[in-house]
Amino acid sequence: MERRDPALDSHDRGTWHLDCSKAAGACNNACFSVICLQQDTKKMYYDSGDNNGANRKNSGCDVGGSVCNVMPFSQKLNDPQGLTKPSCDEWPMAELKNDNNKAPNVLRCIDQAENSSGGTQLKNFINGVGHQPDRKGQGHFVDGDYWEVDFQNADPTGSPYCLAQPGQCTNDGFQFYFSGVSKNLVGIVSPEYDYDRNNHYALSAPGEKSDIDIVQCKVHLTRSIHGSSGGRAGSSIYIQYKAEVFDYKGNSKGKRSAKMPSKDNPLSVDGVNPEVKIWAGKKFMSLDDVPNYQADNVNWTNDKEGYGGLYCRVGEVDGNDGTRDEDCWFPCFIT
């Protein structure tokens, strides 16, 4: 049996200094929990068991892959950030016990390299590798050992939550958490998200009134040429837009139409949260045009491919009727 340092007071292993200049996203996610939500997660408890994989699944990060890589979550939580190599970060980290924490893990899609750096820095502290000025005791950690984390070298661009006033910051739209397993207990996320079978995730903080699950909605768009028998429009005719939105259960919730909508005067379709805005692209007089869509902070065109895949499925031009149909999927909320 390994001998413990007799000078070690109980299981206190001191303070871990997390260098945010190398793990900006991991720090930002942690600080949202510690500073913004003021959860009691600054004190960390060692988990000596081989539970990292289970902890990742229990946090909601691991769904047989990263939740940040599958729609609709990739659309809402990753693509707007422009991350090219996203990774789901959980706080408290997977190496730690979370049974002392009453709240679920706080999650964020961050850069993979920053996520790896945060995990490496933690392992180095646990193993006593490198310069650890405030690490108490010698040897390996055991169950019951704990320490506090200190966030160093945080900057307002990469880790703004670490510089915020306690309880005085709000969700920037990218903080989320695992709100529950579906009633059928599959515990994964399918390529076409199924709320009745897949994991549930919520935007914002646990317990807030805005604590609502992210789900997947669909918009169906039909564009038709009026005054022309061909597949392209002339200067004297126009293209009519007809859009219909469907909720996460596939129920039709709203229909609207407009004549060649523009960015300044888009076709707005409500009935789901958020509403969808649609407007023509640069080739607005042609069915070969690439329409624009917007739903809250999610913007796309019908040819966009995000980290989770294609946003839309576009049909061929029907030359007989002068029409073109397309379906697009986007993140929405249960209302």
MOJO-V266322 format. One record per pair of residues at least 24 apart in sequence whose C-alpha atoms are under 10 Angstrom apart, sorted by sequence separation. I is the first residue (numbers start at 1). J is the second residue. D is the distance in Angstrom with one decimal. If there is no record, write none. Layout:
# MOJO-V266322
[[I:J:D] [I:J:D]]
This chain:
# MOJO-V266322
[[85:109:9.7] [86:110:5.5] [87:111:5.9] [88:112:8.1] [95:119:8.4] [177:201:5.6] [178:202:6.5] [179:203:9.2] [192:216:8.5] [193:217:9.6] [219:243:6.7] [220:244:5.2] [221:245:8.9] [243:267:8.2] [245:269:7.1] [247:271:8.2] [248:272:9.2] [260:284:7.1] [274:298:10.0] [302:326:8.0] [85:110:8.2] [86:111:4.9] [87:112:4.9] [89:114:9.4] [90:115:9.3] [93:118:9.1] [94:119:8.9] [176:201:6.8] [177:202:5.6] [178:203:9.2] [219:244:5.6] [220:245:6.4] [242:267:8.7] [243:268:8.9] [244:269:7.3] [245:270:7.7] [246:271:8.2] [247:272:6.3] [260:285:8.2] [268:293:9.8] [302:327:8.6] [303:328:9.9] [61:87:8.7] [62:88:8.0] [83:109:8.4] [84:110:9.7] [85:111:5.9] [86:112:5.4] [87:113:8.6] [89:115:6.4] [93:119:7.8] [96:122:9.9] [176:202:5.6] [177:203:6.8] [218:244:8.4] [219:245:4.4] [220:246:8.2] [241:267:7.9] [243:269:7.2] [244:270:9.2] [245:271:7.1] [246:272:7.5] [247:273:9.0] [266:292:9.4] [267:293:9.5] [268:294:9.4] [302:328:7.3] [61:88:5.5] [83:110:7.2] [84:111:7.7] [85:112:5.7] [86:113:8.9] [87:114:8.9] [88:115:8.0] [89:116:9.4] [95:122:8.6] [122:149:9.7] [175:202:8.8] [176:203:4.5] [177:204:7.9] [179:206:8.2] [218:245:5.7] [219:246:6.2] [242:269:9.8] [244:271:9.4] [245:272:7.3] [266:293:9.3] [268:295:9.9] [301:328:9.3] [15:43:9.2] [16:44:9.6] [60:88:9.0] [61:89:7.1] [81:109:8.8] [83:111:6.3] [84:112:8.9] [85:113:8.2] [86:114:9.7] [87:115:6.9] [95:123:8.6] [175:203:6.3] [176:204:5.8] [177:205:7.9] [178:206:9.6] [217:245:7.4] [218:246:5.1] [219:247:9.0] [266:294:9.8] [288:316:9.5] [300:328:9.5] [15:44:9.8] [59:88:10.0] [60:89:9.9] [61:90:6.9] [81:110:8.8] [82:111:9.7] [83:112:9.0] [86:115:9.1] [87:116:9.1] [89:118:9.5] [93:122:9.1] [174:203:7.5] [175:204:6.2] [176:205:7.4] [177:206:7.9] [217:246:5.8] [218:247:6.8] [262:291:9.8] [263:292:8.4] [287:316:9.5] [288:317:8.2] [59:89:9.5] [60:90:8.4] [78:108:8.8] [79:109:9.6] [81:111:9.8] [89:119:9.8] [173:203:7.2] [174:204:8.4] [175:205:8.1] [176:206:9.1] [216:246:9.2] [217:247:4.9] [218:248:7.7] [245:275:8.9] [261:291:9.6] [262:292:9.3] [263:293:9.7] [287:317:7.1] [300:330:9.4] [13:44:9.9] [59:90:6.8] [77:108:7.6] [78:109:5.9] [172:203:10.0] [173:204:7.5] [216:247:7.4] [217:248:4.9] [218:249:9.9] [245:276:8.1] [287:318:9.7] [299:330:9.5] [13:45:9.8] [56:88:9.4] [59:91:8.5] [77:109:6.4] [78:110:7.8] [171:203:8.4] [172:204:8.9] [179:211:9.1] [215:247:8.6] [216:248:5.2] [217:249:8.2] [218:250:7.9] [244:276:9.7] [298:330:7.9] [12:45:9.7] [56:89:9.2] [59:92:9.0] [61:94:9.7] [77:110:9.3] [78:111:9.6] [171:204:6.0] [179:212:8.9] [180:213:9.5] [215:248:6.1] [216:249:8.7] [217:250:7.7] [218:251:9.7] [219:252:9.4] [226:259:9.9] [243:276:9.4] [298:331:8.1] [11:45:9.5] [56:90:7.8] [59:93:9.1] [170:204:8.4] [171:205:7.9] [177:211:9.9] [179:213:7.4] [214:248:9.6] [215:249:9.5] [216:250:9.6] [217:251:9.5] [218:252:9.3] [221:255:9.9] [223:257:9.7] [243:277:9.8] [11:46:10.0] [55:90:9.5] [59:94:8.0] [74:109:8.6] [170:205:9.2] [176:211:9.6] [178:213:9.2] [179:214:9.8] [219:254:9.6] [220:255:9.5] [221:256:9.9] [222:257:9.4] [223:258:9.9] [224:259:9.8] [243:278:8.6] [287:322:8.2] [293:328:9.1] [295:330:7.5] [296:331:9.3] [58:94:9.2] [73:109:9.5] [177:213:9.5] [219:255:9.6] [221:257:9.4] [223:259:9.6] [287:323:7.5] [288:324:8.9] [294:330:9.3] [295:331:8.0] [296:332:8.9] [55:92:9.7] [56:93:8.3] [57:94:9.1] [176:213:9.5] [223:260:9.2] [241:278:8.9] [287:324:6.7] [293:330:9.7] [295:332:8.1] [55:93:8.3] [56:94:5.6] [176:214:9.3] [241:279:8.9] [287:325:9.8] [55:94:5.2] [56:95:9.0] [59:98:9.3] [68:107:9.9] [241:280:9.1] [54:94:8.2] [55:95:7.7] [58:98:9.9] [68:108:8.4] [69:109:9.2] [52:93:8.8] [53:94:7.5] [55:96:8.3] [67:108:9.9] [68:109:5.9] [239:280:9.6] [52:94:5.1] [53:95:9.0] [55:97:8.2] [67:109:8.6] [68:110:8.8] [51:94:7.8] [52:95:5.4] [55:98:8.4] [66:109:9.2] [51:95:7.4] [52:96:8.1] [60:104:9.4] [61:105:9.4] [50:95:8.7] [51:96:8.8] [52:97:9.6] [59:104:7.0] [60:105:8.2] [61:106:9.9] [239:284:7.9] [49:95:9.0] [51:97:9.0] [58:104:9.0] [59:105:5.6] [60:106:9.6] [61:107:7.4] [97:143:9.4] [238:284:9.0] [239:285:6.7] [45:92:9.4] [47:94:9.0] [48:95:8.5] [49:96:9.7] [58:105:8.7] [59:106:8.2] [60:107:8.2] [61:108:9.0] [97:144:9.6] [238:285:6.8] [239:286:7.8] [44:92:7.6] [47:95:6.3] [48:96:8.6] [49:97:9.6] [59:107:8.0] [61:109:9.3] [237:285:8.4] [238:286:9.1] [239:287:8.0] [42:91:9.8] [43:92:9.5] [44:93:9.1] [46:95:7.2] [47:96:5.1] [48:97:9.0] [56:105:9.7] [97:146:10.0] [41:91:8.0] [42:92:8.7] [45:95:9.0] [46:96:5.2] [47:97:5.3] [55:105:9.8] [96:146:9.6] [219:269:9.0] [235:285:7.8] [41:92:6.7] [44:95:9.8] [45:96:5.7] [46:97:6.1] [47:98:9.0] [233:284:9.2] [234:285:7.3] [44:96:6.7] [45:97:5.5] [46:98:9.5] [196:248:9.9] [233:285:5.5] [234:286:8.7] [44:97:7.5] [45:98:7.8] [195:248:7.5] [196:249:9.1] [232:285:7.1] [233:286:5.8] [44:98:8.5] [45:99:9.4] [194:248:8.0] [195:249:8.2] [218:272:9.6] [232:286:5.0] [233:287:8.1] [276:330:9.3] [45:100:8.3] [193:248:8.8] [194:249:8.5] [217:272:7.9] [231:286:7.4] [232:287:6.4] [44:100:9.3] [217:273:9.1] [231:287:6.7] [232:288:8.1] [274:330:9.8] [276:332:9.9] [34:91:9.3] [41:98:8.7] [43:100:9.8] [44:101:9.7] [217:274:9.8] [219:276:8.0] [221:278:9.2] [231:288:8.6] [274:331:8.6] [275:332:8.8] [33:91:7.4] [34:92:9.9] [43:101:9.8] [218:276:9.8] [273:331:9.0] [274:332:6.0] [30:89:9.1] [32:91:9.3] [33:92:8.7] [41:100:8.9] [273:332:5.6] [274:333:7.3] [29:89:7.4] [30:90:8.0] [31:91:9.1] [40:100:9.0] [41:101:6.9] [225:285:8.8] [272:332:7.1] [273:333:5.6] [274:334:9.9] [29:90:7.6] [30:91:5.6] [40:101:6.9] [41:102:9.6] [225:286:8.4] [272:333:7.7] [273:334:7.4] [274:335:9.7] [26:88:9.6] [27:89:9.9] [29:91:6.9] [30:92:7.4] [39:101:8.1] [40:102:8.6] [41:103:9.3] [224:286:9.7] [225:287:7.9] [272:334:8.3] [273:335:6.8] [26:89:6.6] [29:92:9.6] [30:93:9.0] [39:102:8.6] [40:103:8.9] [223:286:9.6] [224:287:7.8] [272:335:7.6] [25:89:8.3] [26:90:8.2] [27:91:9.4] [39:103:7.6] [41:105:9.5] [110:174:9.6] [223:287:7.1] [271:335:9.8] [26:91:8.3] [108:173:9.9] [109:174:7.4] [108:174:6.2] [109:175:8.1] [223:289:10.0] [26:93:9.5] [107:174:8.6] [108:175:5.2] [109:176:9.0] [107:175:6.0] [108:176:6.3] [223:291:9.9] [37:106:9.7] [106:175:7.1] [107:176:5.2] [108:177:8.1] [33:103:9.5] [106:176:6.3] [107:177:5.2] [221:291:9.7] [105:176:9.0] [106:177:5.3] [107:178:7.8] [33:105:8.5] [34:106:9.9] [105:177:6.4] [106:178:8.1] [33:106:6.4] [104:177:7.0] [105:178:7.4] [32:106:7.8] [33:107:9.3] [103:177:9.8] [104:178:7.1] [105:179:9.8] [219:293:9.7] [30:105:9.7] [31:106:9.8] [32:107:9.6] [104:179:8.0] [30:106:7.6] [32:108:9.8] [104:180:9.8] [29:106:7.0] [30:107:8.8] [29:107:6.8] [30:108:9.4] [29:108:6.1] [28:108:8.9] [29:109:9.0] [46:126:8.5] [26:107:9.7] [29:110:8.7] [248:329:9.9] [26:108:8.3] [28:110:9.4] [241:323:9.9] [243:325:9.8] [245:327:9.7] [248:330:9.9] [25:108:8.1] [26:109:9.3] [239:322:9.5] [240:323:9.4] [241:324:9.9] [242:325:9.6] [243:326:9.7] [244:327:9.7] [245:328:9.6] [246:329:9.5] [248:331:9.3] [25:109:8.2] [26:110:7.2] [239:323:9.1] [243:327:9.7] [245:329:9.8] [248:332:8.1] [25:110:5.4] [26:111:8.7] [232:317:9.9] [247:332:8.2] [248:333:8.6] [24:110:8.8] [25:111:6.8] [26:112:9.7] [90:176:9.8] [91:177:10.0] [231:317:7.0] [247:333:9.0] [248:334:8.0] [23:110:9.5] [24:111:8.9] [25:112:9.2] [26:113:10.0] [27:114:9.0] [90:177:8.8] [230:317:9.9] [231:318:7.7] [232:319:9.3] [247:334:8.5] [23:111:8.8] [25:113:9.5] [26:114:6.4] [27:115:9.2] [230:318:9.3] [231:319:5.6] [247:335:9.8] [23:112:9.6] [24:113:9.9] [25:114:6.1] [26:115:5.7] [230:319:6.1] [231:320:8.5] [233:322:9.3] [23:113:7.8] [24:114:6.3] [25:115:7.0] [26:116:9.0] [229:319:7.6] [230:320:7.7] [231:321:8.8] [232:322:8.1] [22:113:8.5] [23:114:4.2] [24:115:8.6] [26:117:8.5] [27:118:7.9] [229:320:7.3] [230:321:8.4] [231:322:5.6] [22:114:6.2] [23:115:6.4] [25:117:10.0] [26:118:6.2] [48:140:9.7] [220:312:9.5] [229:321:7.4] [230:322:6.2] [231:323:8.0] [21:114:9.1] [22:115:9.2] [23:116:7.9] [24:117:9.3] [25:118:8.9] [26:119:8.9] [48:141:7.7] [49:142:9.6] [80:173:9.8] [81:174:8.5] [218:311:9.9] [219:312:9.3] [220:313:9.8] [221:314:9.4] [222:315:9.8] [224:317:9.6] [228:321:9.4] [229:322:6.4] [230:323:9.7] [231:324:9.4] [20:114:8.9] [22:116:9.5] [23:117:5.6] [24:118:8.7] [47:141:8.9] [48:142:6.1] [49:143:8.6] [80:174:9.1] [107:201:9.7] [218:312:9.4] [220:314:10.0] [223:317:9.5] [224:318:9.4] [228:322:7.6] [22:117:6.3] [23:118:5.4] [46:141:7.1] [47:142:7.7] [48:143:5.7] [226:321:9.6] [227:322:9.7] [21:117:9.9] [22:118:7.7] [23:119:9.0] [45:141:9.9] [46:142:6.9] [47:143:6.0] [48:144:9.0] [77:173:7.5] [78:174:7.9] [107:203:9.7] [225:321:8.1] [226:322:8.0] [20:117:9.3] [23:120:9.9] [45:142:9.6] [46:143:5.8] [47:144:8.0] [48:145:9.6] [76:173:8.3] [77:174:5.2] [224:321:7.7] [225:322:5.4] [226:323:9.5] [19:117:9.0] [20:118:8.3] [23:121:9.1] [45:143:7.8] [46:144:6.5] [47:145:8.6] [76:174:7.6] [77:175:7.9] [106:204:9.6] [224:322:5.7] [225:323:6.5] [18:117:9.6] [19:118:8.1] [22:121:9.5] [45:144:6.5] [46:145:5.6] [47:146:9.7] [77:176:8.4] [106:205:8.5] [223:322:8.3] [224:323:4.2] [225:324:9.2] [18:118:7.3] [44:144:9.9] [45:145:5.9] [46:146:6.1] [106:206:9.3] [223:323:5.5] [224:324:6.6] [18:119:9.9] [44:145:8.4] [45:146:4.4] [46:147:8.6] [73:174:10.0] [104:205:9.8] [105:206:10.0] [222:323:6.8] [223:324:5.3] [224:325:8.9] [19:121:8.0] [44:146:5.3] [45:147:6.9] [103:205:9.6] [104:206:7.9] [222:324:5.7] [223:325:6.5] [18:121:6.9] [43:146:6.7] [44:147:5.4] [45:148:9.0] [73:176:9.8] [103:206:7.4] [221:324:8.2] [222:325:4.5] [223:326:8.8] [17:121:8.7] [18:122:7.8] [43:147:5.6] [44:148:6.0] [103:207:9.6] [221:325:5.7] [222:326:6.7] [16:121:8.9] [17:122:9.0] [42:147:8.3] [43:148:4.5] [44:149:7.5] [220:325:7.3] [221:326:5.4] [222:327:9.1] [16:122:7.7] [42:148:5.6] [43:149:6.8] [220:326:5.9] [221:327:6.4] [18:125:9.4] [41:148:8.8] [42:149:5.8] [219:326:8.4] [220:327:4.6] [221:328:8.3] [16:124:9.8] [17:125:8.6] [41:149:9.1] [42:150:8.2] [219:327:5.8] [220:328:6.6] [16:125:6.6] [218:327:6.8] [219:328:5.4] [220:329:9.0] [15:125:9.2] [16:126:8.9] [218:328:5.6] [219:329:6.5] [217:328:8.5] [218:329:4.4] [219:330:8.1] [13:125:9.8] [217:329:5.7] [218:330:6.2] [13:126:9.1] [216:329:6.6] [217:330:5.5] [218:331:8.7] [17:131:10.0] [216:330:5.8] [217:331:6.1] [218:332:9.1] [17:132:7.8] [34:149:9.9] [215:330:8.5] [216:331:4.8] [217:332:5.9] [16:132:7.4] [17:133:8.7] [61:177:8.9] [73:189:9.7] [215:331:5.8] [216:332:5.7] [217:333:8.5] [15:132:8.7] [16:133:8.7] [17:134:8.1] [60:177:7.3] [61:178:8.1] [72:189:9.7] [191:308:8.4] [214:331:6.5] [215:332:5.3] [216:333:7.8] [217:334:9.9] [14:132:9.8] [15:133:8.5] [16:134:6.9] [17:135:9.3] [59:177:7.8] [60:178:5.1] [71:189:8.6] [191:309:9.0] [214:332:5.8] [215:333:5.5] [216:334:9.4] [14:133:9.3] [15:134:5.3] [16:135:6.8] [30:149:9.7] [59:178:6.4] [60:179:8.5] [70:189:7.3] [71:190:8.6] [72:191:9.2] [213:332:8.5] [214:333:4.8] [215:334:6.8] [14:134:5.7] [15:135:5.8] [16:136:9.9] [31:151:8.3] [58:178:8.4] [59:179:9.6] [60:180:8.6] [70:190:7.9] [71:191:7.0] [72:192:8.5] [73:193:9.5] [212:332:9.8] [213:333:5.8] [214:334:6.9] [13:134:8.3] [14:135:4.9] [15:136:7.9] [30:151:9.2] [57:178:9.8] [59:180:9.9] [60:181:9.1] [67:188:8.8] [70:191:6.7] [71:192:7.4] [72:193:7.1] [212:333:6.4] [213:334:5.9] [13:135:5.7] [14:136:5.0] [58:180:9.7] [67:189:7.4] [70:192:8.8] [71:193:7.0] [211:333:9.8] [212:334:6.2] [213:335:9.0] [12:135:9.2] [13:136:4.5] [14:137:8.4] [27:150:9.9] [28:151:9.5] [58:181:9.7] [63:186:9.9] [64:187:9.2] [65:188:9.0] [66:189:9.5] [70:193:8.6] [211:334:9.9] [212:335:7.7] [12:136:7.1] [13:137:6.4] [27:151:7.0] [63:187:7.0] [64:188:6.7] [65:189:9.1] [173:297:8.4] [11:136:9.3] [12:137:8.5] [13:138:9.1] [27:152:9.0] [36:161:7.0] [62:187:9.5] [63:188:4.6] [64:189:8.0] [11:137:9.2] [27:153:9.9] [28:154:8.5] [35:161:7.1] [36:162:8.8] [62:188:8.2] [63:189:6.1] [64:190:9.8] [77:203:9.4] [9:136:9.0] [24:151:10.0] [27:154:7.7] [28:155:9.7] [32:159:9.5] [34:161:9.2] [35:162:7.0] [60:187:8.7] [62:189:9.5] [63:190:9.1] [76:203:9.7] [8:136:6.9] [9:137:8.9] [13:141:8.3] [28:156:9.7] [31:159:8.0] [32:160:9.2] [33:161:9.1] [34:162:8.7] [35:163:8.8] [36:164:7.4] [38:166:6.7] [39:167:9.8] [60:188:8.9] [73:201:8.5] [7:136:8.9] [8:137:5.6] [24:153:9.0] [28:157:9.8] [30:159:9.5] [31:160:8.6] [32:161:5.7] [33:162:10.0] [35:164:7.2] [36:165:7.5] [37:166:7.8] [38:167:6.3] [58:187:9.5] [7:137:7.3] [8:138:8.7] [11:141:8.8] [20:150:9.8] [21:151:9.8] [23:153:9.8] [24:154:7.1] [28:158:7.1] [29:159:8.1] [31:161:5.4] [32:162:7.5] [35:165:7.1] [36:166:5.5] [37:167:5.9] [38:168:9.9] [57:187:8.6] [203:333:9.0] [5:136:9.1] [6:137:8.5] [7:138:9.8] [11:142:8.4] [14:145:9.7] [15:146:9.1] [16:147:6.9] [17:148:8.7] [18:149:6.8] [19:150:8.7] [20:151:6.5] [21:152:7.8] [22:153:8.9] [23:154:9.2] [24:155:8.1] [27:158:8.5] [28:159:4.4] [29:160:9.8] [30:161:8.5] [31:162:5.1] [35:166:4.8] [36:167:4.5] [37:168:8.8] [57:188:9.2] [202:333:8.7] [5:137:5.7] [6:138:9.8] [11:143:8.7] [12:144:8.7] [13:145:6.4] [14:146:7.7] [15:147:5.5] [16:148:6.1] [17:149:6.0] [18:150:6.0] [19:151:6.5] [20:152:5.7] [21:153:5.6] [22:154:9.5] [24:156:9.8] [26:158:9.5] [27:159:6.1] [28:160:6.5] [29:161:7.8] [30:162:8.3] [31:163:8.6] [32:164:9.1] [34:166:8.3] [35:167:6.3] [36:168:6.3] [37:169:8.4] [67:199:9.5] [202:334:9.8] [4:137:7.7] [5:138:6.1] [11:144:6.1] [12:145:6.0] [13:146:5.8] [14:147:5.1] [15:148:4.8] [16:149:4.8] [17:150:4.8] [18:151:5.1] [19:152:5.1] [20:153:5.3] [21:154:6.3] [24:157:8.7] [25:158:6.4] [26:159:8.3] [27:160:9.1] [28:161:5.5] [29:162:8.9] [31:164:8.7] [34:167:9.2] [35:168:8.4] [36:169:5.4] [37:170:9.0] [4:138:7.2] [5:139:8.2] [10:144:8.8] [11:145:4.3] [12:146:5.4] [13:147:5.1] [14:148:6.6] [15:149:5.7] [16:150:6.0] [17:151:6.1] [18:152:5.9] [19:153:6.0] [20:154:5.1] [21:155:7.7] [24:158:5.0] [25:159:6.5] [27:161:8.3] [28:162:6.2] [32:166:9.5] [33:167:9.9] [35:169:8.3] [36:170:7.2] [37:171:9.8] [67:201:9.6] [3:138:9.0] [4:139:7.3] [10:145:8.1] [11:146:6.1] [12:147:5.9] [13:148:8.3] [14:149:8.9] [15:150:6.8] [16:151:8.6] [17:152:6.4] [18:153:8.5] [19:154:7.7] [20:155:8.0] [23:158:8.7] [24:159:5.4] [25:160:9.7] [27:162:7.1] [28:163:9.4] [31:166:9.6] [32:167:9.3] [36:171:8.7] [63:198:9.2] [3:139:8.1] [4:140:9.0] [10:146:9.5] [11:147:8.5] [12:148:9.0] [16:152:10.0] [17:153:9.8] [18:154:9.5] [22:158:9.9] [23:159:8.9] [24:160:9.2] [63:199:8.1] [2:139:7.8] [3:140:9.8] [4:141:9.5] [21:158:8.2] [32:169:8.2] [192:329:9.3] [2:140:8.4] [4:142:9.7] [20:158:8.3] [21:159:8.9] [24:162:9.7] [32:170:8.7] [76:214:8.7] [20:159:7.4] [32:171:8.2] [60:199:7.6] [60:200:8.7] [60:201:8.1] [73:214:7.6] [20:162:9.3] [33:175:9.7] [72:214:7.8] [73:215:8.4] [32:175:8.1] [72:215:6.9] [73:216:8.8] [71:215:9.4] [72:216:5.8] [29:174:9.5] [71:216:7.9] [72:217:8.8] [29:175:7.5] [28:175:9.8] [29:176:9.8] [37:205:7.4] [36:205:9.6] [37:206:9.1] [33:205:9.2] [32:205:9.6] [80:297:7.1] [80:298:6.5] [76:295:9.7] [79:298:8.1] [80:299:7.9] [76:296:9.2] [77:297:9.8] [79:299:9.4] [80:300:9.9] [76:297:7.6] [77:298:9.3] [86:307:8.6] [75:297:9.5] [76:298:6.3] [84:306:9.7] [85:307:8.8] [75:298:6.8] [76:299:9.7] [84:307:7.8] [75:299:9.1] [82:306:9.5] [83:307:8.7] [75:300:9.5] [82:307:9.6] [79:305:9.7] [80:306:9.6] [79:306:6.3] [78:306:8.9] [79:307:6.8] [78:307:7.8] [79:308:8.8] [75:305:9.9] [78:308:9.3] [75:306:6.9] [74:306:7.5] [75:307:7.8] [74:307:6.4] [75:308:7.3] [73:307:10.0] [74:308:5.7] [75:309:9.3] [71:306:8.9] [73:308:8.3] [74:309:9.0] [70:306:9.5] [71:307:8.4] [72:308:7.8] [75:311:8.5] [69:306:9.0] [70:307:7.4] [71:308:5.3] [72:309:9.9] [69:307:5.9] [70:308:4.5] [71:309:7.5] [68:307:8.3] [69:308:5.1] [70:309:7.8] [71:310:9.3] [72:311:9.3] [68:308:8.0] [69:309:8.7] [71:311:8.7] [67:308:9.5] [75:329:9.5] [76:330:8.2] [77:331:9.6] [75:330:7.1] [76:331:6.2] [74:330:10.0] [75:331:6.7] [76:332:8.8] [72:329:7.8] [73:330:9.2] [74:331:9.0] [71:329:8.6] [72:330:6.2] [73:331:7.0] [71:330:8.0] [72:331:5.0] [73:332:9.9] [71:331:7.8] [72:332:8.3]]
